[in-house]
Amino acid sequence: MDIPRIFNITESAHRIHNPFTPEKFATLGAVLRLKSGTRILDLGSGSGEMLCTWARDYEITGVGIDMSQLFSEQATLRAKELGVADRVKFIHGDATGYVADEKVDVAACVGATWIGGGVVGTIELLAKSISPEGMMLIGEPYWRQLPPTEEVAKGCFAGSVSDFLMLPELLASFSELGYDVVEMVLADQEGWDRYEAAKWLTMKQWLKANPDDDFAKEVRANLTSEPKRYAQYTREYLGWGVFALMAR
Ligand SMILES: C[S@@+](CC[C@H](N)C(=O)[O-])C[C@H]1O[C@@H](n2cnc3c(N)ncnc32)[C@H](O)[C@@H]1O
């Protein structure tokens, strides 16, 4: 069981697999006023940077589940590196339908809402794991500018313009589901550059090390086309943020 290989190649050097910088995760941890012992579940935990740094900085405890074997291994190594391996645990697995055995204070899905079949399904899934006063964290894209055509939306790797909402509508959609938005931290273009542009050097180095790999042609094509596609579409049109929700 694993995610498509292209992600394990292009994001192999990433600690954070979304447009957040370490500073943005630090801001998010600070604004959530996390207390020592806060229990967190993270579906699609990637290389574990959020849980590991919050375990170091706020003494939270947590469990992360991720379908990438590589990212899960990196998360476990990072926990050891930061001296928090006794506080956070990472499971390599499919988080689809995952519900915690014991209720947690914070349930998160930061950039992987397809796990619940979309935002609504992910909120329903996370709700099964949190205590009545608990909080949810949803990391999700939104349109900074509405794409003028479907072609532009596809250039952002969206299936269609209707895949994402503008920020006011996204916030209103949480409210319509019965949740108060109690905090949000938004990515910026610098964060997008760190997420996307960091893949390019990784691809370049991977190609040098693996010229005869079956995948080299795909990685080569990706490295050639990605900088322009990213600058033309994603960087201009797509926003991303983490939204903290509590039931009304
Ligand atoms: C955009 S990344 C976000 C990772 C992490 N939350 C972070 O902020 O760095 C999406 C993550 O979801 C994971 N993923 C994809 N499908 C999954 C599934 N069905 N179950 C668990 N993890 C999944 C990927 O391996 C990847 O790490």
The ligand as a Tripos MOL2 file, in Angstrom:
@<TRIPOS>MOLECULE
LIG
   27    29     1     0     0
SMALL
NO_CHARGES

@<TRIPOS>ATOM
      1 C1         -0.7630   17.2700    0.8240 C.3       1 LIG1
      2 S1         -0.0010   16.0010    1.7820 S.3       1 LIG1
      3 C2         -0.1450   16.6750    3.4330 C.3       1 LIG1
      4 C3          0.7370   15.9670    4.4350 C.3       1 LIG1
      5 C4          0.8020   16.5640    5.8380 C.3       1 LIG1
      6 N1         -0.5060   16.7970    6.3990 N.3       1 LIG1
      7 C5          1.6120   17.8230    5.8540 C.2       1 LIG1
      8 O1          1.0340   18.8610    6.1420 O.co2     1 LIG1
      9 O2          2.8130   17.7800    5.6000 O.co2     1 LIG1
     10 C6         -1.1980   14.6980    1.7390 C.3       1 LIG1
     11 C7         -0.7670   13.4560    2.5010 C.3       1 LIG1
     12 O3         -1.8340   12.5050    2.4770 O.3       1 LIG1
     13 C8         -1.2640   11.2100    2.3770 C.3       1 LIG1
     14 N2         -2.3390   10.3370    1.9090 N.ar      1 LIG1
     15 C9         -2.8930   10.2820    0.6790 C.ar      1 LIG1
     16 N3         -3.9170    9.3980    0.6660 N.ar      1 LIG1
     17 C10        -4.0020    8.8860    1.9350 C.ar      1 LIG1
     18 C11        -4.8430    7.9330    2.5660 C.ar      1 LIG1
     19 N4         -5.8310    7.3230    1.9120 N.pl3     1 LIG1
     20 N5         -4.6290    7.6470    3.8680 N.ar      1 LIG1
     21 C12        -3.6150    8.2440    4.5480 C.ar      1 LIG1
     22 N6         -2.7980    9.1570    4.0010 N.ar      1 LIG1
     23 C13        -2.9940    9.4780    2.7160 C.ar      1 LIG1
     24 C14        -0.0780   11.3960    1.4600 C.3       1 LIG1
     25 O4          0.8680   10.3700    1.5890 O.3       1 LIG1
     26 C15         0.4490   12.7590    1.9230 C.3       1 LIG1
     27 O5          1.3900   12.6010    2.9370 O.3       1 LIG1
@<TRIPOS>BOND
     1     1     2 1
     2     2     3 1
     3     2    10 1
     4     3     4 1
     5     4     5 1
     6     5     6 1
     7     5     7 1
     8     7     8 2
     9     7     9 1
    10    10    11 1
    11    11    12 1
    12    11    26 1
    13    12    13 1
    14    13    14 1
    15    13    24 1
    16    14    15 ar
    17    14    23 ar
    18    15    16 ar
    19    16    17 ar
    20    17    18 ar
    21    17    23 ar
    22    18    19 1
    23    18    20 ar
    24    20    21 ar
    25    21    22 ar
    26    22    23 ar
    27    24    25 1
    28    24    26 1
    29    26    27 1
@<TRIPOS>SUBSTRUCTURE
     1 LIG1         1 GROUP 0 **** ****
